[in-house]
Amino acid sequence: MPLDFTDKVALITGGGNGIGRATAVAFAKGGAKVVVVDRDTAGGEATAGIIRQQGGDARVVTADVTKSAEVQAYVKAALEAYGKIDCFFNNAGIEGKWAHTAEYDEAMFDQVIGVNVKGVFLGLRHVLPVMLQQKAGAIVNTASVAGLVATPGMPAYVASKHAVIGLTKTAAGEVARHGVRVNAVCPGPVDTRMIHSLEQQLNPADPASVSRRYQSAIPMGRYVVPDEIANTVLFLCSDAASAITGAQYVIDGGRTAVGGAVTQAMQS
């Protein structure tokens, strides 16, 4: 989809790999100046390096999204570098560990909620005032199909992604009359480190068998790829989506549409 982001500024958390990197590169290809935020400095620099090799303009900010001062610092860095924030992909997140609720580690629960919920909240808390002052802007939060349906063994992740959808709807309703839009994307399993980590946790001896089983349960027969998420994020940040706010866009190859049922026809 040819979307023009010339003279726009895109701020992306979790931009050092996976979906965040794909989206940062896509924004740059569309003409945007990009601020890549990640706690992994090397990952952020690698993303910026790809953008610069393609003739784009990118800055890197190392930040822990769970700390308000560091979130304020990445917002300040974006404004000092480029003077505004047009698009904010509030994307940083972690999966945590696989364990049933009755056995889930409390410290791990706190860590997942801290990154996936507090991190998203702090991003909204400190970027929204900038966009409200501008009277323009588009935000996309990364939720998940786990924000719509349960995944047994992932209580913290599921709870966190349900919360992201709630934050998205709340913020969207608050700012809709001020030229600012807030939406969420809900990826299904995506071919990134996160899903491969879960495959390894579920069957350390044969993670590939988990991958085959997961992908066979997806009507499209494969994992989503990061660029497919990036395409949706860019659409939601573009003028083509000018009337869309408070929505969640599912990008899962049909996984949630079939409610877990896998028919022979789907497997063929």
Secondary structure by P-SEA (a helix, b strand, c coil): cccccccbbbbbcccccaaaaaaaaaaaaaccbbbbbcccaaaaaaaaaaaaaacccccccccccccaaaaaaaaaaaaaacccccccccbbbbbccccccccccaaaaaaaaaaaaaaaaaaaacaaaaaaaaccbbbbbbbcccccccccccaaaaaaaaaaaaaaaaaaaacccccbbbbbbbbcccccaaaaaaaaaaccccaaaaaaaaaaaccccccccaaaaaaaaaaaacccccccccbbbbcccccccccccccccccc
